[in-house]
Amino acid sequence: MAKPTKTGSTLQSIVHLIKETKKGQEAAMYGPLRDLFCDILGYPKGSVLIDVTGESGRPDVTCRAPSGITDRNGKALEIDWVVVEAKDEHDAFSSAAKREAIFGQKAKYIRPDTAWFVMVDPKVFIARPVMGAKHDSANDIVFPLTPTVDEDSFKTAFARMAYDLAGVPQRLKHFREGDVSMIATEKLNMPVDPSKQQQNQVAIARRNFYETLRVTTSHLQESTLGTLQSVLGSANDIAKAWKAFSDKYPEAAFDPYTLSVSAKPGDWELSQTYGGDAARLTRQLKKAGSA
């Protein structure tokens, strides 16, 4: 096959490299696939990882997107939005049955926030939405990889997978605008005589259910710690100010409802400074309480 000329599209060049993958050289597909997500679908290069082990396994390619959450240091956290399974065998994903079998083996890559499971062989690029209630092959977006592949057609077919629509903040935005398609129920019990598709569905639902509990707990702990760290300095300052006030004035008292302090100056000298000291500490308390 002749190599594409310089006038060929970026996608045609990428597809050429994927199609030229030889048996036993699956890893040669990873670079072109990364370029496809970056150059065609708009993912930042730093958010597309090749053959990197995550908490749920080691996808061939992982595309990450914003989670809308930051850690205790204010660093934005990303989620595994797209996970990719590549096969160097031609026709590895040519039928729904083949796709279902491999999906069952590799669905461990899917995490609670993962939206897409992509399957690629030298002849076809397939994206399966996995955030809905059903992970059915009937929902697969199947795009043949031909030498004359059209870039605009590819972008249209996978428009929902583009980076500008990726991530939790975008999904929340659509939900608040009235999109209720993300509301679903998950069945954790296996039906009698389940099909392969039903087995895969329940296995993913169970795994995501328990991981969601774990991740949610972790995020709550991280947020709580971050909040405590953010107010620790103010709390220490207030503690020092209160100690100085209570040491100076007899019968010092703190009212948690009005965030104010009071005391009974024991002599004329203390009464001269009491008003200003009480007002300053009360202002400090109210400012910290409204932060």
N, C-alpha and C positions, 0 to 999 in steps of 0.2 A: 504494500500500500504506500502510495506516495505521501510524503509528509506535507502538512498544510502549508500554504504559502503565507507570507507576511500579511497578505490582505485578508486571510481567514479570520473569523471571529475568535475572541478569547475562548469562548465555550468550545468551539470546534477544536482548538489546540488542546484543550484539557481533555476532551472526549477522545481525541486521537491517542493521547498517552494512556488513557484508561483501556482503550480497546487493544492497544499493543502489549498489554500485560501478559507475560508468559506464565505458564503453569508453574506453580511453586514460587512465584515472585509477587505474591499478594501485596507485600509491603510497598511495592512500587506504585500502587494505586493511591496510597495515603496522601502523598504530596499533591497530586492533581486534584484530589477530592478537597483538600484544604483550600487550594486555589479557587475551586468552584464556589465554595461557601463564601470566601472572602471577596473574590472579584466579580461574582455574578449575583450573589444574594446579600452582599454588603456586610458580612461579619468582620469585625476588627481582627487582624491577624493574631493579636495576643489572646483572643477569646476562642480560637480554634486550635485544639490540642490533638496531637497525633500519638496514638498508642500509649496513653498515659493512664496509669492505674488510678481508679477512683474508689469510692466507698462501695460501689456495687459491681466492681469488675474492671475490665480493661477494654473499653470500646476501641475500635480501630481509629475512629475520629470522633471527637466530642466538640460540639459547638456550645459555648456558654453564653448566658444572657443575664441581664440584671435581675436580682431577686427582690430589690426594693428594701433590703435590710443591710445594716452596717454592723460591724463588730464593735467591741468596746472601745477600740481606738479610732472609730469613725471610718474604717475602710469598708468600701462597698463590697458586698458578697455576691458571687455569681452562682447560677444554677446550671445543671446539665440540661440544656434546652433541647438539643438534638444529639442523638447517639447514632453512630453509623457502623454497620456491619458490612464489610467488603469481602467478596469472594473472587478468586482469580479464575474459577471454572466458568466457562461459558454456559449459559442457561441454568445457573445455580438457583435463580429466582424466577424461572420461566413459568411456573405454575403456582396456583394458590396453595396446593398441598406442600410443595417444596418450601414456599415462604413460611407457611405455618409451622413446619418442622423446625426450621432454623430460628424462627421467632421464639419458639418455645425454649430453645437452648440459650438464646442470647437475650431474652427479655429481662434477665437479671440486671442488665445495664439501665433499665428504666427506673427512674426515681420518681417520687411523688410530684415533682415539678417538671418532669420531662414531658415535652409536647409532641415530639416526633421521633419515630424509629425509622431510620433510613437503611435500605438494602441495595447494594450495588454490585453488579457483576459487569464484565466487559461489554454486555449487550443491553443492559437496562438499568435505570435509576428509579427506585421505588421509595416513596415516602408514606409511612403509615401514621396517622394521628393516633396518639395513645393517651390523650388527656380526657377523652370522653368516656362514656359508659361502656362502649364496645370497641374492642381492638380487632375488628373484623377485616379480613382481606378484601371484602367488598368496598371498604373505604380507602383502599390503597390508591395512591396516585402513581400511575405507571407511565414512565416516559422512556421510550426506546432510544438508545444511544447510537445514532447513525452518523456516518461521516459528514452528512450535510445538516446536522442538527441546527435548529434555529434558536438563537439566543433569546429573542423576544418570546417565542412560544414557551421556552423553558421557564423564563421569569413569570409568565402568566400562569403556567401550570402550578408553580410552587410559590406563588405570591404570598400565601399565608405563612410560609416558612422564612420569609425574608427578615433580616435583622431589625428593620424598623418596626416590625410587629412582634418582636420577640421579647420575652421576659414577663415577670409578674406585674410590674406597673402598667404595662400595656393591657394585659388581660383585665386588671382591675378597672382600668379606664373604660374598657368596652362594657364590663359588667355594670358599672355605674350609669352608663348611657342606655342601659336596657337590654343588653345581650344576656339572656338567661340560658344560653346553650351549654354553659359550663356547669350548670347545676345538674348533678346526677347522683345516683345511688350505686353503691358497690356491693355485690353479693360475695360474702366470705365463705359460704357453704358450697361444697361441690355437689352438683346435681347427680342424680342416678344415671349411670352409663353416659358420662359426659363425652362430648366430642373433643378433639384436640384443641379447637378454638376455645371451648368452654374451660378446659383445663388451664390453658394459658391465661385466660381472663381472670379466673379465681386465684391462680398463683400470684399474678401481679397485684391483684386487689389486696390479698393478704399481706404481701411484702410491703406494699405502699402504706397500708393501714398502720402497721407496727413502726415503720420508719417515720411516718408522719408524727406519731406520738413522740418518738425519740428526738426528732429534729425540732419539733415545737418546744419540747422541754428544754433542749439545748439553747434555742433562741431566747426563751424566757429567762433562762439563767444568765445568758450573755447580756441581755438588755438590763436585767436587774443589777448586775455587777457594774455595767457601764453607768447606770444612773447613780449608784452609790458612789462610784469614783468621781463622778461629775460634781456631786454635792459635798464630798468629803472635806474639801478645803473650806467651804463656807461653814460646814458644821463645826469644824475645829475652831474657826474664828469666833463663832457664836459661843461655843463652850468656854473659850478663854474670856470673852467679854462678860458672860454670865457669872463666871467665877469671881472676876474682879468686882462686879456689881454686888454679888451676894456677900463677898468678904467685907465690903465697905459698909453696906447698909444692913442694919438688923431686920429680921423678919422679912427678907426679900422673898417675893412670890412671883410665879409665872402663870399667866392665864392662857391656856392653849386655845381657847375659843376666840379670844380677841387678839392673840399674839401680842400681848403687852406685859409689862412688868410693874411691880409696885413694891414699896418697902416703907418702913417707919424710921425716918432719920432720928437718931438718938439724941442729937444735940443741935445747937444753933449752927455750928460750922458745917455739919453734914447737910443741914436743910438748905444751905446756900448752893450746894452743888447737886443736890438730889434731882431737881427738876430737869436739868440739862442731861444728866447721866441716864435717867429713866427714859427720856424722849429719844436719845440717840440709840439706846439698846432696843427700844420698841420699833424704831424705824428699821434697824438692822434685821429684826425678827420678821417684820412684815415684808420687807424686800426679799428675804430668803423664802418666805412662805409663798410668795406669788411667782417665784422663778419656776 
